[in-house]
Amino acid sequence: MRQNPSFTLADVEEIRRVIDLNPWATLVSAADDGLVASHYSVMLDEDRDDLTVVGHVGRPDDMIHGMGERELLIAFQGPHGYISPGWYDPETASVPTWNYTAVHLAGVPEILDTAENLRILDRLVERFESRMPDPRLMWQRPNDESFVRRLEAGTVGFRLTPTRVVAKRKLSQNKDAATVENVIAELQGDGVYANPALAAEMRRAQDARTGKVS
């Protein structure tokens, strides 16, 4: 991802927020026979306050990616959407664009042992399943220990502390305040390109720039 100083996201807490809210990630590595990509849920390491993340891949994706042996790129995508030039000043020349937030973490992952992989898998299930009205957690019956351990054996857990981080928040920062407010209003509306999640992300970024508290 090409970085642009106008759109750089450098605040670690904000990057952590993007990762936490958008855990469905793309994993990319350069295999011997070309690039390979996979898609998995990846979470922040709850024992760290930096950008270390944990996750797992199913076998044989670990072999395909050379997990633990070569660099892995993990890409997180936040809210994004189309921005029409019709939302800008009608007297100003303009073209369409796409607003988005994205975080790329790269490094050589550490492979987790069985006990830690089980702990991370348990946490992953609990994080999402706990929102259900009648949660089915990993160790809850009818799952038994043999089932859970067979499940774990089919995965490879990893921890990645990035050695390279590129985070970008392209949310119309290069436009004047009135235009930004109009874009937010359009995204909050009921038009064909309405996008409340992107509007909320733009509002958060705009309030941070103007010193307001979201």
ROMARDREN-116840 format. One record per atom (N, C-alpha, C): x, z, y. Coordinates in steps of 0.02 Angstrom, whole numbers, plus 50000, padded with zeros to 5 digits. Last residue first. Example, Ala and Ser with C-alpha at 12.3 -4.5 7.8 and 13.67 -1.06 7.14 Angstrom:
BEGIN
506425035449888;506845035749947;506455039450002;506605039049716;506155039049775;506605039049835;
END
This chain:
BEGIN
492295100050637;491765096850598;491355102050560;492745103550799;492735106450732;492145103350694;493735092650905;493115095950886;493175098650816;494835085150943;494895092350945;494255096150928;494835071850928;494595074250992;494605081950997;495305070250798;495675067150853;495465070050921;494325076850727;495005079450726;495415076650783;493235068650751;493225075450777;493925078550778;493675057350678;493575056950750;493565063850782;493685062250547;494305059950577;494245059650653;492315065450531;492825070550521;493475068550556;491735052850551;491575058350595;492105063850591;492255045950440;492435043850508;492295049450558;491605052950340;492335052950342;492585050850411;490285050050369;490505056950370;491265057450375;490295036150347;490135038750413;490385045950420;490535035850210;491045033350256;490925035750326;489315041450168;489945044650150;490515042350196;488335032250216;488375039150243;489035042650227;488205017150252;488675020550207;488785027650233;487425001350271;487415008650282;487845012050230;487314987750265;487974990650254;487994998050271;485994985250295;486244982950230;486934985850214;485375000350378;485554993350372;485854991650305;485025012850418;484715010350357;484845002850347;486425023050476;485755020050480;485495017650414;487715026850472;487225031950458;486515029250455;488355015350514;488465017550445;487965022950424;487955015450648;487735010050604;487805012050530;488625026950693;487885026650696;487625021250649;489945023050677;489695028750639;488925028450636;489985012750772;490105011150701;489825016850657;489775020150887;489285015150868;489365013250795;490925028050891;490275031250886;489735026350864;491885017950907;491895022150847;491215025450837;491535013351034;491475008950977;491455012850912;491845024651111;491165022151110;491045017551050;493255025951092;492795031151067;492075028651062;494045010551038;493875015651087;493325020151060;495065008350889;494515006650933;494375012250983;495965012550798;496215007850848;495665005550895;495285019850704;495665023550755;495925019050811;494475015250601;494355012750669;494715016850723;495085021050488;494405022750507;494265021150580;496125022650368;495965017250415;495225017850433;497275032150312;496585033250334;496445028050388;498405034050179;498175029950235;497435031350248;499905039150107;499195040750119;498975037250183;501095039649989;500855035350043;500105036750049;502475047749922;501775048449942;501625043549998;503595050949792;503395046449846;502655047249859;503645060549701;504265059649739;504155054649795;502375071849648;502585065349675;503255065649711;502235078649497;502425080849565;502725074749599;501095078049372;501505073749414;501615077049482;500815081649204;500845084449272;501305079949312;499735077049067;500325076249110;500245080149175;499245075248894;499175078148961;499815077349001;498575063848791;499235066248814;499145068748885;497415064348653;497595063648724;498305065948736;497065067548527;496985060548546;497165059248618;497155081148520;497685077248487;497645069848504;495965085148580;496595085948617;497145081648587;495075082348474;494995079148539;495655079248577;495525091348380;495575084148365;495515080048430;495195103048447;495905101548435;496005094248415;493805102348447;494175102348511;494905100548500;493545103048308;493335097248348;493745096748412;494045115548276;494345109648245;494165103348284;493215124148352;493925123548367;494235117248337;491655115248389;492045120748359;492785119448372;490185111748478;490905110548472;491235116548438;488835115248500;489075114348432;489805112248424;489745129048575;489425126048517;488915120848538;491055126548692;490375128948678;490075125348617;492215122248742;492255126648685;491565129248663;491775114248850;492185111348796;492175115748733;490015115948895;490735116748906;491125114948842;488665110148955;488965109948889;489715110048897;487455117849063;488125115149051;488325115448978;486085114149123;486235117549060;486915115149036;486175107749246;485725113449239;485845117449175;487885104249297;487285102549259;486835108749252;489045108649350;488515106849397;487865105149362;489925110049247;489625116149274;489075114749324;490495097849220;489915099749181;489555105849210;491615097249306;491055092649315;490425094949279;492425108449272;492325106349342;491705102049350;492445109049133;492095114149171;491955111949242;493255098049102;492555098249079;492165103149121;494455102249163;494135095949182;493405095949163;494755114049094;494605114349166;494255108049189;495005108648968;494475113648977;494265114049050;496125100948998;495515097748974;494915102348983;497015111249032;496825106349083;496185102649062;497125118048909;496895121648969;496655116749022;497635108048827;496975110848813;496695114448874;498885106648889;498425101048889;497715103448875;499445118948858;499295117448928;498815111548933;499545117948717;499175123448748;498985121848820;500345106248698;499665106748673;499255112048709;501265102148850;501215104048780;500475105048761;501345087548956;501125094348942;501135095848867;502625078449032;502145078648978;501985085948961;502785073949201;502995078649149;502445078749095;503005057649275;502615063449254;502955067549200;503885052149410;503915052249337;503555058449313;502875045349544;503405049549517;503405048949441;501725044049679;502155040849630;502705045649608;500125042149749;500645046849728;501065043449674;499145036749879;499555034449824;500095039749811;497525036849945;498135040849934;498495038049873;496415030750071;496745030150006;497375034350004;494955026250153;495465031350146;495755030750077;494325012750258;494445016250195;494935021950203;493464998250318;493735004950330;493795008650263;493754981750345;493534986450293;493864993150308;493074969850463;493614973550431;493324978050378;492724954650557;492554960150511;493174963750486;493344952650727;493204950050660;493014956050615;493154948550903;493274953050847;493094949750782;493114948551078;493274944751018;493444949550961;491814956351166;492514956751144;492614952851080;490504956951195;490914952751240;491644952651219;489914965951110;489764958851100;490184954251143;490844978651038;490634975951103;490514968351095;490324980150865;490794980850921;490474978150985;489514976750764;489474983750786;489944985250844;489824964050726;489214964950765;489114972050789;490854965150639;491034964150709;490424964650755;490564977950516;490374971550546;490624971050618;491424984450386;491294985650456;491174978850490;491204990550221;491244984850266;491054987050338;492085005150156;491515000650166;491644995450220;492405020850073;492625014550102;492015010050112;493045036950027;492495032750051;492755026450084;494595035249930;494065039049962;493495034549984;495525033349787;495135029649837;494585034049864;497145035749727;496495038849739;496155035049796;498335030949610;497985029049672;497295032149673;499885034049548;499195036249543;498865034949610;501205026949460;500855027049525;500125029049512;502615032549375;501905031349371;501625031749442;504205028549308;503785030349365;503065028149354;504545033649137;504625029449196;504105031349249;504375044149047;505005040449046;505095036049108;503135049649049;503705054149046;504375050749049;502395035848973;502295042349005;502895046948995;502295021948960;502945025248955;502925032048987;501065015948958;501335017749024;502045020649021;500905014248821;500865008348865;501185009848933;500955027348776;501485022748758;501495016748804;499775032248832;500405035648848;500995031148832;498775024648775;498955023248845;499605026648865;498285025248644;499005024548655;499195022948727;497765041648694;498255037648656;497935030848639;497205044148861;497065043648790;497625039748756;497935055448979;497765048648959;497615048848884;497615067949104;497775065849036;497635058349029;498235078549235;497735074449203;497925072949132;498705084949395;498705085349322;498145080949296;499805084749539;499165083449505;499255083949430;500485091049689;500555090449616;499865089649585;500565092949823;500195087149800;500285085849725;500425110849837;500695104549862;500275098749835;500125122649781;499805121249845;500085114949877;499705125849608;500165123649660;499775122349724;498795128349512;499325133249519;499825131449574;497955117549502;497695123549536;498225128949545;498375101649538;498605107249497;498405113649533;497015090449562;497555094449590;497735100049541;496625078349433;496465084049477;497105087049507;495915063349379;496535066949393;496375072249444;495135052849263;495045058349311;495705062149317;495745035849250;495605042549223;495455047349280;496215019949205;495785023749249;495585030349216;497695009549212;497185013249176;496795017349226;498744995049209;498344999849247;497825003049201;500334987149211;499764989549172;499404994949213;501434973149232;501074978849259;500484980649214;502534968349093;502164967449155;501804973649177;503194971948978;502894965248980;502454964249041;503614984849003;504124979848986;503844972748992;502644990749145;502844990549075;503344984949062;502454999749279;502764993249263;503024993549192;500835007249309;501545007449293;501795000549276;499495016549376;499845010049371;500575011249354;497905023049374;498595024349355;498935017649343;496645027649484;496945022049449;497685023649437;495415041049469;496015037849496;496225031849454;494255051649521;494295045749478;494845041249504;494195061749619;494655062549562;494705056549515;493915064849763;493905058149732;494365057949671;494085077349813;493405074549817;493345067849781;495455079449794;494965083849762;494265080849760;496035069449874;496135069449802;495595073549767;495595073750001;495415067149977;495485066849901;496215086450006;495485085850009;495255079149982;497565082950006;497295086749950;496525086349948;497605077050132;497735072950073;497465076450011;497355088250210;496875082750211;496975078150151;498495095750181;497835098450164;497305093050164;499515087350232;499475088750161;498795091350141;499405074350345;499235081350335;499115082850261;499555060750358;500145064650341;499995072050326;499045044950359;498775051650345;499345055850319;499185031550473;499515036150427;499135042750421;498755021950560;498275024250510;498575029250460;499785018450641;499145020150673;498645023350624;500825014850555;500855021150591;500185023250622;500435009250398;500375007450468;500365013950507;501045003750239;500885009050287;500865006350358;500364995050104;500774994650165;500555000050214;500435000049941;500005000050000;500455000050062;
END
